[in-house]
């Protein structure tokens, strides 16, 4: 068993609960901020010569696959693919890094 110093005894006492509660709260906020995109991207139907999602063939392209750099999906189809096959619909490469929303003007 390790010898405990005064600092470690203090740290393993009530201070641990306080540190955990503060870190837990901050970590939960961090997770919420990371799970929500900074700019909310909504799927909209493509019009005219706008690029169309390669999966649903209806919505405007607004998502890039980070692994292969294909910009070929709407957000809804990207979420379905991430929850399922996790493969790019163009090159079939495995999606490991995830996807990112883009704005195509």
C-alpha positions as a Python dict, from the first residue, in 0.01 Angstrom:
ca = {
    (1, 'X'): (0, 0, 0),
    (2, 'X'): (124, 349, -82),
    (3, 'X'): (221, 589, 189),
    (4, 'X'): (-22, 880, 193),
    (5, 'X'): (103, 1232, 230),
    (6, 'X'): (-94, 1506, 397),
    (7, 'X'): (-195, 1638, 53),
    (8, 'X'): (-320, 1301, -67),
    (9, 'X'): (-516, 1246, 256),
    (10, 'X'): (-684, 1581, 204),
    (11, 'X'): (-747, 1504, -160),
    (12, 'X'): (-904, 1169, -78),
    (13, 'X'): (-1135, 1323, 178),
    (14, 'X'): (-1425, 1559, 124),
    (15, 'X'): (-1226, 1753, -136),
    (16, 'X'): (-1261, 1466, -382),
    (17, 'X'): (-1639, 1492, -376),
    (18, 'X'): (-1618, 1866, -438),
    (19, 'X'): (-1368, 1825, -723),
    (20, 'X'): (-1573, 1547, -880),
    (21, 'X'): (-1891, 1750, -862),
    (22, 'X'): (-1722, 2052, -1022),
    (23, 'X'): (-1550, 1847, -1289),
    (24, 'X'): (-1862, 1644, -1353),
    (25, 'X'): (-2068, 1957, -1405),
    (26, 'X'): (-1807, 2113, -1634),
    (27, 'X'): (-1762, 1789, -1826),
    (28, 'X'): (-2138, 1756, -1879),
    (29, 'X'): (-2149, 2112, -2015),
    (30, 'X'): (-1852, 2034, -2240),
    (31, 'X'): (-2021, 1721, -2374),
    (32, 'X'): (-2343, 1911, -2444),
    (33, 'X'): (-2151, 2184, -2626),
    (34, 'X'): (-1958, 1928, -2832),
    (35, 'X'): (-2266, 1727, -2927),
    (36, 'X'): (-2448, 2034, -3058),
    (37, 'X'): (-2320, 2188, -3381),
    (38, 'X'): (-2212, 2551, -3357),
    (39, 'X'): (-2429, 2639, -3656),
    (40, 'X'): (-2746, 2439, -3680),
    (41, 'X'): (-2771, 2281, -4024),
    (42, 'X'): (-3118, 2185, -4136),
    (43, 'X'): (-3196, 1962, -4428),
    (44, 'X'): (-3369, 2145, -4710),
    (45, 'X'): (-3478, 2024, -5049),
    (46, 'X'): (-3230, 2093, -5325),
    (47, 'X'): (-3343, 2337, -5591),
    (48, 'X'): (-3209, 2395, -5939),
    (49, 'X'): (-2845, 2301, -5980),
    (50, 'X'): (-2769, 2256, -5607),
    (51, 'X'): (-2586, 1933, -5514),
    (52, 'X'): (-2825, 1659, -5400),
    (53, 'X'): (-2765, 1403, -5123),
    (54, 'X'): (-2635, 1078, -5273),
    (55, 'X'): (-2850, 869, -5039),
    (56, 'X'): (-3199, 1024, -5033),
    (57, 'X'): (-3166, 1211, -5366),
    (58, 'X'): (-3391, 1488, -5229),
    (59, 'X'): (-3212, 1708, -4976),
    (60, 'X'): (-2931, 1955, -5032),
    (61, 'X'): (-2576, 1834, -4956),
    (62, 'X'): (-2451, 1988, -4629),
    (63, 'X'): (-2224, 1725, -4471),
    (64, 'X'): (-1865, 1615, -4540),
    (65, 'X'): (-1718, 1281, -4439),
    (66, 'X'): (-1391, 1361, -4262),
    (67, 'X'): (-1212, 1037, -4357),
    (68, 'X'): (-1242, 1052, -4737),
    (69, 'X'): (-1346, 1420, -4771),
    (70, 'X'): (-1656, 1339, -4979),
    (71, 'X'): (-1921, 1609, -4946),
    (72, 'X'): (-2217, 1401, -5051),
    (73, 'X'): (-2477, 1376, -4773),
    (74, 'X'): (-2755, 1570, -4604),
    (75, 'X'): (-2741, 1580, -4224),
    (76, 'X'): (-3025, 1330, -4178),
    (77, 'X'): (-2867, 1066, -4401),
    (78, 'X'): (-2526, 1126, -4239),
    (79, 'X'): (-2677, 1052, -3896),
    (80, 'X'): (-2843, 735, -4029),
    (81, 'X'): (-2517, 615, -4187),
    (82, 'X'): (-2321, 688, -3867),
    (83, 'X'): (-2573, 480, -3675),
    (84, 'X'): (-2560, 197, -3929),
    (85, 'X'): (-2302, 94, -4188),
    (86, 'X'): (-2052, 377, -4115),
    (87, 'X'): (-1933, 366, -4478),
    (88, 'X'): (-1911, 644, -4734),
    (89, 'X'): (-2186, 598, -4996),
    (90, 'X'): (-1944, 709, -5272),
    (91, 'X'): (-1620, 516, -5203),
    (92, 'X'): (-1741, 272, -4931),
    (93, 'X'): (-1447, 370, -4707),
    (94, 'X'): (-1509, 320, -4333),
    (95, 'X'): (-1609, 635, -4146),
    (96, 'X'): (-1388, 655, -3838),
    (97, 'X'): (-1332, 1028, -3784),
    (98, 'X'): (-1696, 1122, -3834),
    (99, 'X'): (-1868, 1393, -4035),
    (100, 'X'): (-1878, 1771, -4035),
    (101, 'X'): (-2148, 2012, -4146),
    (102, 'X'): (-2065, 2248, -4430),
    (103, 'X'): (-2247, 2535, -4590),
    (104, 'X'): (-2242, 2528, -4969),
    (105, 'X'): (-2343, 2854, -5129),
}
